[in-house]
């Protein structure tokens, strides 16, 4: 049947120079909304789940200027990421 999931992942980020020295640290909240279809197979023992996701990171703090200049070239979301899970029920 149809399913939808929401995940929120907090990331502690460390920024480094090319010489591997820490510049500063930051925080990012990365969220995913995924919708798909659960397809049972082989007497409900196995399943596949094709899906599509949209990701969004609303919080991205304390980024060095050089990193922020690159990050600002793109939006803070990504639409229509395909997904495919498969599994076994125990």
C-alpha positions as CSV (number, residue, x, y, z in Angstrom):
1,X,0.0,0.0,0.0
2,X,0.9,3.7,-0.1
3,X,3.2,5.1,2.5
4,X,4.8,8.4,3.5
5,X,7.6,9.1,5.9
6,X,9.3,12.2,7.3
7,X,12.8,12.1,8.6
8,X,14.8,14.9,10.4
9,X,18.5,14.5,10.8
10,X,20.7,16.9,12.8
11,X,24.3,17.3,11.6
12,X,27.2,18.8,13.5
13,X,29.5,20.1,10.8
14,X,33.2,20.9,11.0
15,X,34.8,23.1,8.4
16,X,38.5,22.6,7.6
17,X,41.2,24.4,5.6
18,X,43.1,22.5,2.9
19,X,45.8,21.9,5.5
20,X,43.2,20.1,7.7
21,X,43.0,22.8,10.3
22,X,39.5,23.4,11.8
23,X,38.0,26.8,10.7
24,X,34.8,26.6,12.6
25,X,31.8,24.4,13.4
26,X,28.2,24.6,12.5
27,X,24.8,22.8,12.6
28,X,22.5,21.6,9.9
29,X,19.0,20.2,10.1
30,X,18.3,18.0,7.1
31,X,14.7,16.9,6.5
32,X,13.3,14.3,4.0
33,X,9.7,13.7,3.0
34,X,9.3,10.4,1.1
35,X,6.2,8.9,-0.5
36,X,6.0,5.5,-2.2
37,X,4.3,2.2,-2.5
38,X,5.0,-0.9,-0.4
39,X,4.7,-4.1,-2.5
40,X,4.8,-7.4,-0.7
41,X,6.2,-10.4,-2.6
42,X,6.6,-14.2,-2.1
43,X,3.8,-14.7,0.5
44,X,4.6,-11.4,2.2
45,X,8.2,-12.6,3.1
46,X,10.0,-10.0,0.9
47,X,9.0,-6.5,-0.2
48,X,10.0,-3.7,-2.5
49,X,9.3,0.0,-2.0
50,X,9.7,2.4,-4.9
51,X,9.4,6.0,-3.8
52,X,10.1,9.6,-4.5
53,X,11.5,12.1,-1.9
54,X,11.9,15.8,-1.4
55,X,14.7,17.0,0.8
56,X,15.0,20.4,2.6
57,X,17.6,21.8,5.0
58,X,16.0,24.8,6.7
59,X,18.8,25.4,9.3
60,X,22.5,25.7,8.3
61,X,24.4,27.7,10.8
62,X,27.9,29.2,11.3
63,X,29.1,28.4,7.8
64,X,32.5,30.1,6.8
65,X,32.1,32.8,4.1
66,X,33.9,30.8,1.5
67,X,31.6,27.8,2.0
68,X,28.5,30.0,2.1
69,X,29.4,31.6,-1.2
70,X,29.3,28.1,-2.8
71,X,26.2,27.0,-0.9
72,X,24.3,30.1,-2.0
73,X,24.6,29.1,-5.7
74,X,21.9,26.5,-5.2
75,X,18.6,26.3,-3.3
76,X,18.3,24.6,0.1
77,X,16.0,21.9,-1.2
78,X,16.1,19.1,-3.7
79,X,12.9,17.8,-5.3
80,X,12.0,14.4,-6.7
81,X,14.8,12.2,-5.5
82,X,14.0,8.6,-6.6
83,X,14.3,5.8,-4.0
84,X,14.0,2.0,-4.0
85,X,14.1,-0.1,-0.9
86,X,13.9,-3.9,-0.7
87,X,13.8,-6.1,2.4
88,X,12.9,-9.3,4.2
89,X,10.4,-9.7,6.9
90,X,11.4,-11.9,9.9
